[in-house]
Amino acid sequence: MSNATATATPIGEHSGMTLRDYLPRYLAERSLAASTEQTMHYSVQQFSNWHGSPVALDELTDELMNQFLLWMTKGRSLYTVRSRRADLMALWNDADMNEMCKHSPRRVKRIRITRDMPIAWTADELRELLVVCDRVPKWFRDTGIKQSLYWRSYVMAQYDTGLRMSDMLRVEREWIKPDRTITLI
C-alpha cells in the first residue's frame, strides 16, 4: 500500500486544509529536486496572493483555477504560466486522489505554446562579432588565457550549439569528446 493511500484523510476531516498545508505532505511522498520544490512553493504562494488568502482544498474549482491562469497570462511568459499550472494541478490531482477535495479537476485550461523561429545572428553579424572578439587585447590573470581567444570560442560554441548562456557555462571539460563533439541531455 502506498504512503498516499495509507495516510489519506477522509472527506470532512480535512476542512480548511489549504494548498500551503498540503504541499509538505505532497513533497514528503516524492523525491523532487530542491529547485522543483522551491518552484512549487512559489506557485502556491502566487496563487494564494492572487486569491487574497491561502486557497483551501475545498475552494479549488475549475473556474477558480481558470481565472488564476487568465490573470497569469497577462504580462507573463506562457512558459511560466504553464509551469504554475503544472505545479498547482499536481497538488490538486493528488489531493483529489486522496479524497480531500470537494471538486475534481475537470476543465482546467491547458496552456498552449506556439514556438516561433529563433532569432539568430546573420553571417555578417557573426563576422562583425568575431572581429570585435579578436580585438580584445588582454589576458586573463588567473588562467593566462588570451581573452580574444576565450570570447571567440565562446561565441562560436554558443552559435554552433544554440545553448543559452547559463547552459554554456555549465558545460564541463569531461563532456567534450576527443572528436570535439559534446553530448548534452
N, C-alpha and C positions, 0 to 999 in steps of 0.2 A: 504494500500500500504506500502511495507517495505521501510525502510530508504534507502537501497541499490538502489532500483528502483527509488525512488524519487530524489536521488542525482546523478544518473548516468550521466556521461559526454559522449555526443555523440562522435563517432569516428571523428577524425580530430581536436577536441577541446582539446585533451589531449597530443598533440605532445610533445615528450620529457619527459613526466612523467616517473619517474623511479620507480622501486620496492620500493626503500627507500622512495620516495614521497608518494607512495600508501599505505604503511604499516600503518601509523597513521589512515588513513581513515578506513582500514580494522579492525584495533583493536578497533576503536571507536564504531563500529557496533556490537561488541561482548563482552561478559563478560568472559574474559580469566584470568587465574591465572597469577600473576606477573611473575612467573618463565617461563610460556609459552610465554608471550610477550617478555621477555628477550631472550629466545631461538630463537624466530622469528627474532628479531633484529640481533642477531648473524648470523643466516642463511643468511639473506640478505647481511650483511656486508661481510661474507665469499665469497659469490657468486660474489659480486662487486670486492673484492680484486683479486679473481681468474681472473675475466674478465678484470681487469685493470682500470675499471671505473664503476660508477653506471650503472646498467643494465636498459635500458629503456623498458617500456612495449612493445613497437613496436619491440624491438630486440628479444623478447622471441620466441624461436622456439624449437621444439623437439630436433633438432641437438645440439643447444647450451646447453640445459639442460642435454642431454645425455653426452656431452663432459665434463661438470662440474661434473656429477656423476661419470664418469670414473676416472677423476682426484681425486675425493674424495676417491675412493676405494683404492687408493694406500697409504697404511700406516695408515688408519683409520678403526675404528671398523665399521662393517656393520650396527650396531645399530645407530651409529652417522650419517652415510650416509643416512639411511632410514629416520631419523628424519629431516635432512636438506631437503631431497626430499619432505617430507610431508609438511613442512613449505612453501617451495617455490611453490609447486603445489597448496596449499590452496590459496595463493595470486594470482597466475596466473589464476586459475579457477574462482576466484571471479572477477578479473579484466576482464576476458573474458566474464563472465556472464553480466557484466555491459558494454559490447561492447567497451572496452578500449584497446583491443589488435588487432594487425593485424592478428595474428595466434592463433588458438585454440590449446590447448594441445591435442595431438592425440596418439603419440607413445613414451612416455617417459618411459624409462627402469624402471621396478619395481626392488626393492632391495629384493632379497630372502635371508632369513637367515635360515641355517640349524642348528638345535640345537644339540650340542654334549652332550654326557652324562657328567654330572657334575663330577668333581674330588672331591672325599671325602676322609676323613681320614679312614684308615683301623681300625679295632677294636684294634689292637696292638698300632697303633699311637695314638688313642684316650686315651688308658690306660696310655701311656707314658706322654701325655699332662696333664692328670688329676693328675698324680704323681707330676709333676712339679707345678701344681696349688696348691696342698696340701702342698707343701714345703714352700710356701710364708709365712714368719713369722709375717709380720706387720699387723697393724690395720689401717683403715682409720681414721685420726684425726677428720674430720668433722662429720662423721656419727657413728663412733665406730664399724663399721662392720669389721670383720676379712677379710683381703684381700684374703686369701686362699679360703674362702667360696664364696666370690664375684666372683673370677675368675673361680672356679669350676662351679658355677651356670651359669655364662656367657657362658662358653664353652659348657656345656650340653644344654643350651637353644638354642644356635646357631646351634649345631649339630642336635638337635631334630627338629627344625623348618626350617632350611635351609635359614634363613634370613641373609641378608647382615648386616655388622656391623652398617651401618647408620640406617637401619630399626630397628635393635635390640635396638639401643639407643633411638629410638623414641617411643618405647612401653611404655604406661602409666599404672600405677598401676590399674586404673579402668577397663582396658581391660582384666585383668586376672580374670576369674570367680572362684567361690568357689571350683569347681571341678578341678581347676588348668589348665584349658584349656584357650587358647587365640584365639579369632576370629579376623582375620585381613582381610580387604578387600582392 
